[in-house]
Amino acid sequence: MLRPRFWLLALLLIVTLATSCARRRRAQREAAATSTAAETRSAEEIRRENVRDLAAVMADELKLRDDQTQRIRQVLAATVEQVNAAQAKYGTDKAGLGSALRRINTTSEGQLKQIMTPAQYQLYQQRKPQIQQKLREQRAN
């Protein structure tokens, strides 16, 4: 009498374990599939998307013309490339990297100033924090 109950409980335990293992494996496969899809976007695509987003926010906030927006995209893309190159070159050398980033920022700001009208550039200087916040919100969505 005890034996059938024992085997029934053992069978129930095995079925329960097998079911939970199958669920876990399926969940892991689904998680891997979604993370693989996100990883297939190259770093270059992400950089281009970030530049495009920042330029779009700036165009909206500063009422830039289409030609200004296009030129600003080019400046931002070049700036991103220079920053990446500086990070690769200086690695953990914080002083060297900081100096390089300041030079890159100064050059970039000078180019932006040439593209924008004086009123737009002044507005840009005033609204930098709002532009950055709006960009963060867009990325979060």
Secondary structure, DSSP 8 states (H G I E B T S, - for coil): -HHHHHHHHHHHHHHHHHHHHHHHHHHHHHHHHHHHHHHTS-HHHHHHHHHHHHHHHHHHHHT--HHHHHHHHHHHHHHHHHHHHHHHHHTT-HHHHHHHHHHHHHHHHHHHHHHS-HHHHHHHHHHHHHHHHHHHHHHH-
